[in-house]
Amino acid sequence: MPKLPNLSGQDVARILESFGWRVARQRGSHIIMTKEGHMASLSIPNHKMVAKGTLRSLLRYAGLTVEQFVTRFE
């Protein structure tokens, strides 16, 4: 299993956009993303570095594996 990189909230949002997620709005320090066909929305903290546990949780809710996410990052 590959390691998760240290990414900012903007970087995470940009990578998730490549999987079909769209920025719905931004309120305060969180980016809210939605995807057609998904009931849930993702709330990404717009920090300089997103905690690895938070990133793993976001990937789980998005229905992605770490491998899928990392291949888009590289």
Contact map, one row per residue, 1 for C-alpha under 8 A:
11100000000000000000000000000000000000000000000000000000000000000110000000
11110000000000000000000000000000000000000000000000000000000000000110010000
11111000000000000000000000000000000000000000000000000000000000000100000000
01111100000000000000000000000000000000000000000000010000000000000100010000
00111110000000000000000000000000000000000000000000000000000000000000010000
00011111000000000000000000000000000000000000000011110000000000000000000000
00001111101100000000000000000000000000000000000111000000000000000000000000
00000111111100000000000000000000000000000000011111000000000000000000000000
00000011111110000000000000000010000000000001111111000000000000000000000000
00000001111111000000000000000000000000000000010000000000000000000000000000
00000011111111100000000000000000000000000000000000000000000000000000000000
00000011111111110000000000000000000000000001000000000000000000000000000000
00000000111111111000001000000010100000000001000000000000000000000000000000
00000000011111111100000000000000000000000000000000000000000000000000000000
00000000001111111110000000000000000000000000000000000000000000000000100110
00000000000111111111110000000000000000000000000000000000000000000000000000
00000000000011111111111000000000000000000000000000000000000000000000000000
00000000000001111111100000000000000000000000000000000000000000000000000100
00000000000000111111100000000000000000000000000000000000000000000000000000
00000000000000011111110000000000001000000000000000000000000000000000000000
00000000000000011111111000000000111100000000000000000000000000000000000000
00000000000000011001111100000000111000000000000000000000000000000000000000
00000000000010001000111111000011110000000000000000000000000000000000000000
00000000000000000000011111000011110000000000000000000000000000000000000000
00000000000000000000001111100011100000000000000000000000000000000000000000
00000000000000000000001111111111000000000000000000000000000000000000000000
00000000000000000000000011111111000000000000000000000000000000000000000000
00000000000000000000000001111100000000000000000000000000000000000000000000
00000000000000000000000001111110000000000000111000000000000000000000000000
00000000000000000000000001111111000000000011110000000000000000000000000000
00000000100010000000001111101111100000000111110000000000000000000000000000
00000000000000000000001111100111110000001111000000000000000000000000000000
00000000000010000000111110000011111000001111000000000000000000000000000000
00000000000000000000111100000001111101011100000000000000000000000000000000
00000000000000000001110000000000111111001000000000000000000000000000000000
00000000000000000000100000000000011111000000000000000000000000000000000000
00000000000000000000000000000000001111100000000000000000000000000000000000
00000000000000000000000000000000011111111000000000000000000000000000000000
00000000000000000000000000000000000011111000000000000000000000000000000000
00000000000000000000000000000000010001111100000000000000000010000000000000
00000000000000000000000000000001111001111110000000000000000000000000000000
00000000000000000000000000000011110000011111000000000000010011000000000000
00000000000000000000000000000111100000001111100000000000010000000000000000
00000000100110000000000000000111100000000111110000000000010000000000000000
00000000100000000000000000001110000000000011111001000000000000000000000000
00000001110000000000000000001110000000000001111101000000000000000000000000
00000001100000000000000000001000000000000000111111000000000000000000000000
00000011100000000000000000000000000000000000011111000000000000000000000000
00000111100000000000000000000000000000000000001111100000000000000000000000
00000111100000000000000000000000000000000000111111110110000000000000000000
00000100000000000000000000000000000000000000000011111110000000000000000000
00010100000000000000000000000000000000000000000001111111000000000000000000
00000000000000000000000000000000000000000000000000111111100000000000000000
00000000000000000000000000000000000000000000000001111111110000000000000000
00000000000000000000000000000000000000000000000001111111111000000000000000
00000000000000000000000000000000000000000000000000011111111100000100000000
00000000000000000000000000000000000000000000000000001111111110000000000000
00000000000000000000000000000000000000000111000000000111111111000000000000
00000000000000000000000000000000000000000000000000000011111111111100100000
00000000000000000000000000000000000000000000000000000001111111111000000000
00000000000000000000000000000000000000010100000000000000111111110000000000
00000000000000000000000000000000000000000100000000000000011111110000000000
00000000000000000000000000000000000000000000000000000000001111111000000000
00000000000000000000000000000000000000000000000000000000001111111101100000
00000000000000000000000000000000000000000000000000000000001100111111100000
11110000000000000000000000000000000000000000000000000001001000011111110000
11000000000000000000000000000000000000000000000000000000000000001111111000
00000000000000000000000000000000000000000000000000000000000000011111111100
00000000000000100000000000000000000000000000000000000000001000011111111110
01011000000000000000000000000000000000000000000000000000000000000111111111
00000000000000000000000000000000000000000000000000000000000000000011111111
00000000000000100100000000000000000000000000000000000000000000000001111111
00000000000000100000000000000000000000000000000000000000000000000000111111
00000000000000000000000000000000000000000000000000000000000000000000011111
